[in-house]
Amino acid sequence: MSIQDYKGVFTFAQQVDNEITPVSFELIGKGKELAADIGCDVTAVLLGSGVAGLADELAAYGADRVIVVDAPELEVYTTEPYVHAFVDIINKYKPEICLFGATAIGRDMAPRVSARVHTGLTADCTKLEINPDDKGLMMTRPAFGGNIMATILCSNHRPQMSTVRPGVMQKLPKDDSHKAEVINETVDGLADHVNVEVLEVVKAVAEKMNIQDAKVLVSGGRGMGSPENFKMLEDLADVLGGTIACSRPCVDNGWLPKDRQVGQTGQTVRPNVYFACGISGAIQHLAGMEESDIIIAINKDESAPMIAAADYGIVGDALKIVPLLTEALKKELA
């Protein structure tokens, strides 16, 4: 079979507890751009149990077609049944491009799918575009510790597969009038691939807002000096209805948990306002927040990369400036 026989852009529509993960909508948005360049449709592949009702939501965010595999074996995510189901869909429909979110589930599933259909996988892509010359997918991702950006091609195999970090791509505005063709598929042999029994799902309730959902992020770096000084960042975030985040050294030092980390090895964020307090601006950190609408940097070093990347730079000691800024904003907002 020739690679010319593969057509269409497929996205994995991840759902947990019958709620679609936001990155799934972002993948459809990027998929529409890619599909427009190669003249095809976008298909969202939805796996789960009792999930057929979610197809309309995927359509509202731009999916032209939704393939639903609804089976009791897919109620809770386990590797083998999900991989088997997705491979079955690829073998039947022959998509040209397959996109997964770089979530815990996507990172577990995508490499196994790619291996079984004998193709490549580019992980953690920050940019996807169609090559105007041969219509192949150009997949760009950080390499060598984030010091260069590498563009990777999958010229001889199909589908072309990549995982994309949440928050990197933009979802389309929701349009409830947009409808999709819904195809219900049955995958044979799913029960034979259930080799793990899920006895209990333990959920931890997060006390703080997810940093990817925040409109205002007040982020601290090594320059904050100690974990106790993050209290002043929390005060500033509370005034503006946001939450706190940090750079990697703060997590490495045990000042804040990993889910607060912004950057290449943390989370990618796109808030309306990003305060960078005492963060020098290593390229790995910039990769995780450079798409923020407004960046405000506070740093003692006027030559820090973060000051150069910011829309507004304040040269000075964050430990002195942040409390003054908080008080000024309280008065202004009162």
PyMOL commands that set and color helices and strands:
alter all, ss='L'
color gray80, all
select helices_A, chain A and resi 3-5+22-38+52-60+72-74+79-93+104-116+190-193+222-224+227-240+248-252+258-260+283-289+305-309+318-333
alter helices_A, ss='H'
color red, helices_A
select strands_A, chain A and resi 9-13+15-16+19-20+42-48+65-70+97-101+121-125+127-130+137-143+148-152+160-164+181-185+216-220+243-246+273-277+294-299+312-315
alter strands_A, ss='S'
color yellow, strands_A
deselect
rebuild
show_as cartoon
